[in-house]
Amino acid sequence: MSNKKMYLIAYYYMRPKHQRVRTNVSGWIKDKDNVTWDEQIALSTKLKDRDISSAKVILNLTEKKVFMNSWTGDRDFDSLFDHYYKHYKKDLHPVVEQLGYFTDPITEIVTEEIRVVETPGTLIKQNETISTQ
């Protein structure tokens, strides 16, 4: 990834919720029961003018900052990133891995009162700490 910045750009498109919505009737779009939103993300090393004017959310993944959030101003980087990472993990994980941070914390499990068990080639010790990712 060198020294380039990496951005996550999220676009949202409104469309009729189902085929029964009468789009020829004036004001159909004002009724929340008539519309649904489609979400589309893109990853880019540069921001274009059209990205800034048409995207609802832009995250600077390199600096872990919210560049733009047109939905609500009170959402921080972590909560927004968690939403996108949960839904687009397949696309985001290689980028996140190259940037050097992960959303899954390393946890430690401390085993308690375990008997020493010998099996061929292995030995489990009492109160051994096991780290998992």
N, C-alpha and C positions, 0 to 999 in steps of 0.2 A: 504494500500500500504506500510505501515511501512517505513523502511529506504532503501528499495530497489530502484534501479534506474529503470526507465521505458524507453524503446527505441521504436521508430517507425522505422521500417526497410522497405524500398521501393525497390522492385526488378522490373526490366524492361526487357521485352523479345521482341526481334524483330521477326516479322513474315511477310510473304508475304501479301500485302494489299488485294488482291483478288485472285480468282482461275485462272484468266487469266495470272498471272505473270508466265513467263517461267523460273522457277528456274534451269532448266538444261542448260541455257545459261550462259556462264562465265560473271561475272561482274553484274549480275542482282541486287545484293544487294547494289551496289554503287549508283543506281538510287533512289532518295528519293521518287519518285512516285510509286515505287514498294514495299515499306516497310511501316509497321505501328508498333507501339509499344503497348504492353500490360503492364499494371501496376498492381502490386500485393503488398499489404502491409502486414506486420506482426507486432505484438506487443510482446515485450519480456523483461524480466528482466535481461537477460544476453546476451552478444554478443559473438558469436562463430566465429572462424576463417573463416568459410565459409560465414558468414554474411558480414564480412569485405571485403572479396575478391570478392563476387558476387553482393552485393547490390550497387545501385547507390547513394542512399540517406539514411543516418541514422541520426535521430534526438534524442537527449537526452531530453525526455519530462519532466523529473524531474528537470533538471537544466535549461531548455529552451535554449539549445545550439545546434548548428549544429555540430554533431560529424564527419560526412563525407558528401560531396556533389561532386559527380563525374561529374554531368552535367555541372554546372557552379559554380565557386567559389564565385560569387558576391551576391548570394541569402542569405538573412538573415533568422533567425529562424522564425520570424513572417510570412513572405511571404510564406515560404515553408509549415509551419504548416497550414496556412489558406487554401492553395491548398488542402491538404489532409483532413482537417476537413470539407471542403465544399463537397468533394466527398465521404467521409467515416464517416460522422457524427454519424451514427447509431453505428458503432464500436468504435469510439474514444470518444464519449461523456461520457460514464461511467468512462473511465480512466481519462479524463480531470476533471471530477467532483470530483473524489477521490483525484486527485493531488491538487485541490483547485483553479483552474483558469478557466475562461470562455473566449470565444472569443467575445461574444455579450456584449457590454458595457451597463451599466444601464443608461437610459436616463431619463431626467426630462422634463415634459411638463407643462408649466405654462399657465393656462387658463386666458384669458383676457375678461373683460367686459361680464361676465356671470351674468344673473339675478338670484336672489335667487328663487329657485323653491322648493316648498314643495309638496311631494307626500307621501302617507302613509308610514311611517317608515323611510324616507330618507330626507336628506337636503343637497343641494349643495350650498357651500358658494362662494362668489365672490372672484376671484383671488386665487383660491385654487391650490396648487401644487400637481400634480399627478406623482408618480414614477412608471415606468414600466420596465419590464425586457425583 
